Amino acid sequence: MTIEMHKKEDYLSIGQLSTMTGIGVHTLRVWEKRYGAPHSQRLPSGHRRYPKEEVPRLKAIASALNSGYRASKVVSATMEELQGLMGLASLVDPKKDIVAKEVSQTASDKMLIESWIQFIHNSNDDSLLSGFHDEWGRYGALEFVLRFAYPLMERIGNGWETEELTISHEHFASECLVSFLSEKWRQLNTRKLGPLVLITTLPGETYSLGILLCAAVTAATQSKVLFMGVNNPIEEIVDVVDKNNPKLITLSISHKFDLVTSEKLLVDLRKKIDRKISIAIGGKGSPCTVQGISYFHAFDKYYDYLTNLNKTPEIENSITGVI
């Protein structure tokens, strides 16, 4: 079967496929000859091309091979069959090596994320959102963020950089995650009576996923979330703080900001806020050395900080390390 010219951008050469999946060109050729997968089509010139939709399945196969499965068992398997295999592998005997169990679980998580990437390739929002709901219900807010949401965002970013995924794919996935998280953190936040945490961004910030992840993790503690959204002037943040007196201000700072600009804005905010009110930041645009502001490199560290915030009357500002 030949590829229509207007669909050529949806296909990859074997070299591109190898780069995106980490599987050698020779191995891919052997698999195709021996197992009939990955499936290729031909250009009018006769050259073979592989659909980009194969990338997540091949990444899942790589995870299965790393977990000890033979190529003959997994190379021609569907994503659903691969997930079934890894689901069985994750049921490791508790008496066996804990490290082996953790490796199996990590591989299973990666495989699940690759199945979501396949949904993104196909613009299948029903299946993607259903997958989000399943893992949130199974593991809760913090584990969902740590094991699935944040790694999914990183995987999408890598897919965009390698041209496996397009801008439209990225927007589709982001909108699904935004709508899901917006619903979930608000459900958790109902009738909370703990310390008030104001969640917002610096002026000029347009990315909302970071603060939605912060809101989900915050709402998983006893804290009460006050959500301001994106792109707020410093004066507006100060005004809301004066009126509501939160215990903590949390800001997510994306790659949109250079460190000099974000540091200048944060210093200005710190000067205008009562020193008894803590400030926490995270994100790729966050400076890590602003006096009087706590910086977190991971959501579990932020969660621990919030847990202590609920236990003690006052938390001293410190530099801990990005949300």
C-alpha positions in Angstrom: 0.0 0.0 0.0 1.4 3.4 -0.9 1.1 6.6 1.1 -1.0 9.5 -0.2 1.2 12.6 -0.6 -0.8 14.8 1.7 -0.4 12.2 4.5 3.4 11.9 4.3 3.9 14.1 7.4 2.2 11.4 9.5 4.9 8.9 8.6 8.6 8.3 9.5 11.6 6.8 7.9 13.1 3.9 9.8 15.9 6.1 11.0 13.5 8.6 12.5 11.5 5.8 14.1 14.7 4.4 15.6 15.6 7.8 17.0 12.1 8.4 18.6 11.9 4.9 20.1 15.5 4.2 21.1 15.3 0.9 19.2 18.0 0.2 16.7 17.4 0.3 12.9 18.7 -3.3 12.5 16.4 -4.5 15.3 13.4 -2.8 13.7 14.2 -4.4 10.3 14.6 -7.9 11.9 11.3 -7.5 13.8 9.4 -6.4 10.6 10.8 -9.3 8.7 10.3 -11.9 11.4 7.1 -10.7 13.1 5.4 -8.5 10.6 5.7 -5.5 12.9 6.3 -2.5 13.0 4.0 -2.2 10.0 5.3 -0.1 7.1 3.8 1.4 4.0 5.6 2.5 0.8 6.0 5.9 -0.8 5.5 6.0 -4.6 9.3 5.9 -4.8 9.2 2.5 -3.1 10.8 3.6 0.2 9.3 2.3 3.4 7.6 4.6 5.9 6.2 3.9 9.3 3.1 5.6 10.9 3.9 7.9 13.8 1.2 6.1 15.7 3.7 3.2 16.0 6.0 5.2 18.3 4.0 4.8 21.6 3.5 1.1 20.9 7.2 0.5 20.2 8.1 2.5 23.4 5.8 0.2 25.3 7.5 -2.8 23.7 10.9 -1.5 24.8 9.5 -1.3 28.4 8.3 -4.9 28.2 11.6 -6.1 26.9 13.4 -4.3 29.7 11.1 -6.2 32.2 12.2 -9.5 30.8 9.7 -10.4 28.1 10.9 -12.0 24.9 10.6 -10.2 21.6 8.6 -13.0 20.1 5.9 -12.5 22.7 5.5 -8.7 22.6 6.7 -7.3 19.2 3.4 -7.9 17.4 1.2 -7.3 20.5 -1.4 -4.5 20.6 -1.1 -1.8 23.2 -4.0 -3.4 25.1 -2.2 -6.8 25.1 1.0 -5.1 26.3 -0.8 -3.4 29.1 -2.3 -6.7 30.1 1.2 -8.4 30.2 2.6 -5.6 32.3 -0.4 -5.6 34.6 0.4 -9.2 35.4 4.1 -8.4 35.8 3.3 -5.8 38.4 1.7 -8.4 40.6 5.1 -9.4 41.9 5.3 -11.8 44.9 5.9 -9.5 47.9 8.6 -11.9 49.1 10.6 -11.2 46.0 13.0 -8.4 45.4 11.4 -5.0 46.1 13.6 -3.4 43.5 12.3 -5.8 40.8 8.7 -4.8 41.8 9.6 -1.1 41.5 11.1 -1.7 38.1 8.1 -3.5 37.0 5.8 -0.8 38.2 7.8 1.9 36.5 7.6 0.0 33.2 3.9 -0.5 33.7 3.4 3.3 34.2 5.4 4.1 31.2 3.4 1.7 29.1 0.2 3.3 30.3 1.4 6.7 29.3 2.3 5.4 25.9 -1.2 4.1 25.5 -2.4 7.7 26.3 0.0 9.0 23.7 -1.7 6.7 21.2 -5.0 8.2 22.2 -3.5 11.6 21.6 -2.3 10.6 18.1 -5.9 9.5 17.3 -7.6 12.5 19.1 -9.5 10.0 21.2 -10.6 12.3 24.1 -13.1 9.8 25.6 -10.5 7.1 26.1 -7.9 9.6 27.3 -10.2 11.2 29.9 -11.4 7.7 31.0 -7.8 6.7 31.5 -7.2 9.8 33.7 -10.3 9.0 35.8 -9.2 5.4 36.3 -5.7 6.2 37.6 -7.0 9.1 39.8 -9.5 6.8 41.3 -7.0 4.1 41.8 -4.1 6.1 43.2 -5.4 9.5 44.3 -4.3 13.1 43.5 -0.7 13.0 44.6 0.2 9.7 42.9 -1.7 10.7 39.8 0.3 13.9 39.5 3.7 12.2 40.3 3.3 9.0 38.3 1.1 10.0 35.4 0.2 13.7 34.8 3.7 15.2 35.1 5.4 12.3 33.2 2.7 12.6 30.5 3.5 16.4 30.1 7.2 15.6 29.8 6.5 12.8 27.2 4.4 15.2 25.1 7.1 17.8 25.3 9.7 15.2 24.1 7.3 14.1 21.4 6.9 17.7 20.2 10.7 18.2 20.1 11.3 15.1 18.0 8.3 16.0 15.7 6.4 12.8 16.6 3.7 15.1 18.0 2.4 18.3 16.5 1.2 21.5 18.1 -2.4 20.4 17.6 -1.6 17.1 19.5 -0.1 19.2 22.3 -3.1 21.5 22.5 -5.5 18.6 22.5 -3.7 16.8 25.3 -3.4 20.0 27.3 -7.0 20.8 27.1 -8.0 17.3 28.2 -5.7 17.5 31.2 -6.8 21.1 32.0 -10.5 20.2 32.0 -9.9 17.0 34.1 -7.7 18.7 36.7 -10.0 21.7 37.0 -12.9 19.4 37.9 -10.9 17.2 40.3 -9.1 19.7 42.5 -12.4 21.6 43.0 -14.1 18.4 44.2 -11.3 17.9 46.7 -11.4 21.5 47.9 -15.0 21.5 49.0 -15.6 22.4 52.6 -11.9 22.5 53.5 -11.1 24.3 56.8 -7.2 24.1 56.7 -4.7 26.9 56.0 -5.5 29.0 53.0 -3.1 28.6 50.0 -3.3 31.2 47.2 -2.4 29.6 43.9 -1.5 31.9 41.0 1.2 32.9 38.4 3.4 35.9 37.7 2.1 38.6 35.2 2.6 37.5 31.6 2.2 33.8 32.4 -0.2 32.0 30.0 0.3 28.4 30.9 -2.3 27.0 33.4 -1.3 23.4 33.7 1.4 24.1 36.3 -0.9 25.8 38.7 -3.6 23.2 38.1 -1.2 20.5 39.2 -0.3 22.6 42.2 -4.0 22.9 43.0 -4.5 19.2 42.8 -1.6 18.4 45.1 -2.6 21.2 47.5 -6.2 20.1 47.6 -5.0 16.6 48.5 -3.8 18.0 51.9 -5.9 19.7 54.6 -5.2 23.1 53.0 -7.9 25.2 51.3 -7.1 26.4 47.8 -7.8 30.0 46.7 -7.2 29.8 42.9 -6.5 33.1 41.0 -5.5 31.6 37.6 -2.9 32.9 35.2 -1.4 36.3 34.2 -2.1 38.3 37.3 -0.4 41.7 37.9 1.7 41.9 41.1 -0.7 44.6 42.5 -3.7 42.2 42.0 -1.9 39.4 43.9 -1.1 41.8 46.7 -4.7 43.0 46.9 -6.1 39.5 47.1 -3.5 38.6 49.8 -4.5 41.7 51.8 -8.2 40.7 51.6 -7.8 37.0 52.3 -4.6 36.6 54.4 -3.5 33.2 53.1 -0.9 31.2 54.9 1.0 30.5 51.7 1.3 31.8 48.1 2.2 29.2 45.5 3.3 30.1 42.0 4.1 28.0 39.0 6.6 29.6 36.6 6.9 28.0 33.2 9.8 28.0 30.6 8.2 31.2 29.2 10.2 33.2 31.8 13.9 33.7 31.9 15.4 33.5 35.3 16.3 37.2 35.5 12.8 38.3 34.7 11.1 35.9 37.1 13.6 36.7 39.9 12.9 40.5 39.5 9.1 39.9 39.8 9.4 37.6 42.7 11.6 40.0 44.7 9.0 42.7 44.0 6.2 40.5 45.2 8.2 39.4 48.4 8.7 43.0 49.3 5.0 43.8 49.1 3.8 40.8 51.1 3.8 40.4 54.8 6.8 38.3 55.8 4.6 36.0 57.9 3.1 34.8 54.6 5.2 32.1 52.9 5.8 31.9 49.2 6.5 28.7 47.3 7.6 28.5 43.6 8.4 25.8 41.1 8.6 25.3 37.3 11.3 25.6 34.6 11.3 29.4 34.9 11.9 29.5 38.6 15.1 30.9 40.2 16.2 28.8 43.1 18.0 31.5 45.2 15.4 34.2 45.9 15.7 35.2 49.6 12.6 34.4 51.6 11.0 32.1 48.9 10.8 28.3 49.0 11.7 26.5 45.8 10.7 22.9 45.0 12.0 20.6 42.4 9.3 18.0 42.7 5.6 17.8 43.7 6.2 15.3 46.5 8.5 17.8 48.2 5.8 20.4 47.9 3.3 18.0 49.3 5.5 17.3 52.3 5.9 21.1 52.8 2.1 21.5 52.8 1.7 18.7 55.3 4.1 20.5 57.7 2.2 23.7 57.0 -0.9 22.0 58.4 0.9 20.8 61.5 2.7 23.9 62.6 1.5 27.5 63.1 4.2 29.0 61.0 6.7 27.7 58.4 10.0 29.5 58.0 10.8 30.4 54.4 13.6 28.5 52.9 15.3 27.4 49.7 14.6 23.7 49.3 15.6 23.1 45.9 10.6 23.1 40.9 7.0 22.6 40.9 
